[in-house]
Amino acid sequence: MSIPTTRIHCLEQIFSPFSGLPADGEDGPNGKDSTLLFVYYGTAGEYAYISKRLQNLVDGNIEDIDIGTLHSVLSVDGGLILEVDTDWNGVNFYGFAPAG
């Protein structure tokens, strides 16, 4: 089963729905949050963060998978991808899954 994607419009900071921790901030993505799978900045067209957990879930190089189809190749129980329209900063993608 593919991981669901939810589209939202948000100009504020994004927080993990599982840990409550910020997904990113002034210093970039929060690699210390075990529920954060990835951060993809749409304007830049690149992954800013890919967790080891996600790397283990994907065959091959995740950066070779189009962000628009990533949800269809991921199967993570309880996982979620947020597609966040940030207006002037474009659309960013955040992947989350329960810890463990």
C-alpha positions as a printed Julia matrix, in Angstrom:
100×3 Matrix{Float64}:
  0.0    0.0    0.0
  1.36   3.4   -0.9
  1.92   6.13   1.65
 -0.83   8.8    1.62
 -0.09  12.36   0.58
 -1.9   15.34   2.07
 -1.78  18.76   0.42
 -1.85  21.81   2.63
 -1.23  25.55   2.35
  0.99  26.77   5.18
  3.25  29.75   5.69
  4.38  28.64   9.16
  6.86  26.04  10.33
  5.95  22.39   9.75
  5.97  19.98  12.7
  5.97  16.19  12.77
  2.48  14.85  13.49
  4.11  12.01  15.44
  6.77  13.66  17.58
  5.62  17.28  17.62
  9.16  18.36  16.69
  9.82  20.9   13.92
 10.64  19.31  10.57
 13.13  22.04   9.76
 14.27  25.45  10.89
 16.98  28.04  10.45
 19.67  25.34  10.53
 17.87  23.15   7.98
 16.04  19.83   8.39
 15.79  18.27  11.84
 17.83  15.08  11.4
 17.43  14.32  15.12
 13.71  13.57  14.76
 13.29   9.81  14.25
  9.84  10.36  12.69
 11.16  12.55   9.83
 11.78  10.49   6.69
 12.71  13.23   4.25
 12.5   16.9    3.35
 12.29  17.93  -0.29
 12.47  21.6   -1.27
 10.47  22.0   -4.47
 11.93  25.34  -5.52
 15.44  23.89  -5.37
 14.26  20.57  -6.84
 16.27  18.52  -4.37
 16.13  16.55  -1.17
 17.46  18.56   1.75
 17.29  15.53   4.05
 16.93  11.77   3.59
 16.86   9.6    6.7
 18.76   6.32   6.9
 15.42   4.68   7.62
 14.05   5.88   4.28
 17.19   4.85   2.43
 16.64   1.32   3.75
 13.02   1.31   2.53
 13.8    2.25  -1.08
 15.56   0.07  -3.62
 18.25   2.12  -5.31
 18.9    5.83  -4.96
 15.91   7.79  -3.67
 17.12  10.88  -5.48
 16.39   9.06  -8.76
 12.69   8.79  -7.83
 10.48  11.67  -8.94
  8.96  13.4   -5.9
  5.53  13.19  -7.55
  5.66   9.38  -7.6
  7.57   8.75  -4.37
  4.35   8.03  -2.47
  3.6    5.09  -4.77
  6.88   3.29  -4.04
  6.84   3.82  -0.27
  5.04   1.49   2.1
  5.35   2.67   5.69
  2.72   1.75   8.27
  1.13   4.98   9.49
  3.37   7.1    7.25
  2.36  10.39   5.67
  3.72  12.8    3.09
  2.81  16.47   3.49
  2.85  18.48   0.27
  3.1   22.03   1.56
  2.33  25.05  -0.62
  4.32  27.89   0.92
  3.25  30.58  -1.59
  6.34  32.52  -2.65
  8.7   29.74  -1.54
  7.07  27.07  -3.7
  5.93  23.59  -2.74
  7.91  21.52  -0.24
  7.43  17.87   0.7
  7.89  16.33   4.14
  7.73  12.61   4.85
  6.87  11.33   8.34
  6.27   7.95   9.95
  5.81   6.78  13.52
  9.13   6.02  15.24
 10.25   2.41  15.18
